[in-house]
Amino acid sequence: MTKATISYGIIGVLLLVVTILYNEQLASIPLLLLSAYLFFLGIQKMRLIKKQNSK
């Protein structure tokens, strides 16, 4: 499996959990996890771009 497939899988599962828990008014925890995961992906992408530009 590629990193992109795993990443899309994690995002999909978190979105599914958020949707289910949103109906129960408990969506704050999975939304926090989703935002932290997307923040982590963004930081990784910025570091990759910075390394490529510094060469």
PyRosetta script that sets phi, psi and omega in degrees:
from pyrosetta import init, pose_from_sequence

init()
pose = pose_from_sequence("MTKATISYGIIGVLLLVVTILYNEQLASIPLLLLSAYLFFLGIQKMRLIKKQNSK")
pose.set_psi(1, 142.9)
pose.set_omega(1, 179.7)
pose.set_phi(2, -88.6)
pose.set_psi(2, 165.7)
pose.set_omega(2, 179.2)
pose.set_phi(3, -62.8)
pose.set_psi(3, -37.1)
pose.set_omega(3, -179.0)
pose.set_phi(4, -65.1)
pose.set_psi(4, -40.9)
pose.set_omega(4, 179.2)
pose.set_phi(5, -63.9)
pose.set_psi(5, -43.6)
pose.set_omega(5, 178.7)
pose.set_phi(6, -64.4)
pose.set_psi(6, -41.6)
pose.set_omega(6, 179.9)
pose.set_phi(7, -63.0)
pose.set_psi(7, -46.2)
pose.set_omega(7, 178.6)
pose.set_phi(8, -64.3)
pose.set_psi(8, -36.0)
pose.set_omega(8, 177.1)
pose.set_phi(9, -63.3)
pose.set_psi(9, -45.3)
pose.set_omega(9, 179.4)
pose.set_phi(10, -63.2)
pose.set_psi(10, -44.4)
pose.set_omega(10, 179.4)
pose.set_phi(11, -63.4)
pose.set_psi(11, -42.1)
pose.set_omega(11, 179.2)
pose.set_phi(12, -62.1)
pose.set_psi(12, -44.6)
pose.set_omega(12, 179.4)
pose.set_phi(13, -64.5)
pose.set_psi(13, -44.1)
pose.set_omega(13, 179.3)
pose.set_phi(14, -63.7)
pose.set_psi(14, -38.6)
pose.set_omega(14, 177.9)
pose.set_phi(15, -66.2)
pose.set_psi(15, -37.9)
pose.set_omega(15, 176.9)
pose.set_phi(16, -64.0)
pose.set_psi(16, -45.0)
pose.set_omega(16, 179.1)
pose.set_phi(17, -64.4)
pose.set_psi(17, -40.7)
pose.set_omega(17, 178.5)
pose.set_phi(18, -61.4)
pose.set_psi(18, -44.7)
pose.set_omega(18, -179.5)
pose.set_phi(19, -61.5)
pose.set_psi(19, -45.1)
pose.set_omega(19, 179.8)
pose.set_phi(20, -64.7)
pose.set_psi(20, -47.3)
pose.set_omega(20, -177.3)
pose.set_phi(21, -73.3)
pose.set_psi(21, -24.0)
pose.set_omega(21, 177.8)
pose.set_phi(22, -63.3)
pose.set_psi(22, -37.4)
pose.set_omega(22, 178.3)
pose.set_phi(23, -66.8)
pose.set_psi(23, -25.0)
pose.set_omega(23, 177.5)
pose.set_phi(24, -93.8)
pose.set_psi(24, 3.4)
pose.set_omega(24, -177.9)
pose.set_phi(25, 61.6)
pose.set_psi(25, 37.2)
pose.set_omega(25, 177.7)
pose.set_phi(26, -126.5)
pose.set_psi(26, 30.3)
pose.set_omega(26, -171.1)
pose.set_phi(27, -81.6)
pose.set_psi(27, -4.1)
pose.set_omega(27, -174.0)
pose.set_phi(28, -66.4)
pose.set_psi(28, -37.6)
pose.set_omega(28, -177.9)
pose.set_phi(29, -69.1)
pose.set_psi(29, -51.6)
pose.set_omega(29, 177.7)
pose.set_phi(30, -64.8)
pose.set_psi(30, -32.0)
pose.set_omega(30, 176.0)
pose.set_phi(31, -65.0)
pose.set_psi(31, -37.2)
pose.set_omega(31, 176.4)
pose.set_phi(32, -64.9)
pose.set_psi(32, -42.6)
pose.set_omega(32, 177.7)
pose.set_phi(33, -63.8)
pose.set_psi(33, -42.0)
pose.set_omega(33, 179.1)
pose.set_phi(34, -63.8)
pose.set_psi(34, -43.4)
pose.set_omega(34, -179.8)
pose.set_phi(35, -67.7)
pose.set_psi(35, -37.4)
pose.set_omega(35, 177.2)
pose.set_phi(36, -65.5)
pose.set_psi(36, -40.8)
pose.set_omega(36, 179.4)
pose.set_phi(37, -64.8)
pose.set_psi(37, -45.0)
pose.set_omega(37, 179.1)
pose.set_phi(38, -66.3)
pose.set_psi(38, -34.8)
pose.set_omega(38, 175.3)
pose.set_phi(39, -62.6)
pose.set_psi(39, -44.3)
pose.set_omega(39, 178.4)
pose.set_phi(40, -60.6)
pose.set_psi(40, -43.3)
pose.set_omega(40, 177.9)
pose.set_phi(41, -63.0)
pose.set_psi(41, -39.8)
pose.set_omega(41, 179.0)
pose.set_phi(42, -64.7)
pose.set_psi(42, -41.7)
pose.set_omega(42, 178.2)
pose.set_phi(43, -63.3)
pose.set_psi(43, -42.1)
pose.set_omega(43, 178.6)
pose.set_phi(44, -61.1)
pose.set_psi(44, -43.9)
pose.set_omega(44, -178.9)
pose.set_phi(45, -65.2)
pose.set_psi(45, -40.0)
pose.set_omega(45, 179.0)
pose.set_phi(46, -65.4)
pose.set_psi(46, -39.5)
pose.set_omega(46, 178.2)
pose.set_phi(47, -64.1)
pose.set_psi(47, -40.0)
pose.set_omega(47, 178.9)
pose.set_phi(48, -63.5)
pose.set_psi(48, -44.2)
pose.set_omega(48, 179.5)
pose.set_phi(49, -64.8)
pose.set_psi(49, -40.4)
pose.set_omega(49, -179.7)
pose.set_phi(50, -64.5)
pose.set_psi(50, -40.5)
pose.set_omega(50, 178.3)
pose.set_phi(51, -65.3)
pose.set_psi(51, -39.8)
pose.set_omega(51, -179.6)
pose.set_phi(52, -67.8)
pose.set_psi(52, -35.7)
pose.set_omega(52, -179.3)
pose.set_phi(53, -77.0)
pose.set_psi(53, -23.2)
pose.set_omega(53, -176.9)
pose.set_phi(54, -83.5)
pose.set_psi(54, -10.7)
pose.set_omega(54, -179.7)
pose.set_phi(55, -77.5)
pose.dump_pdb("model.pdb")
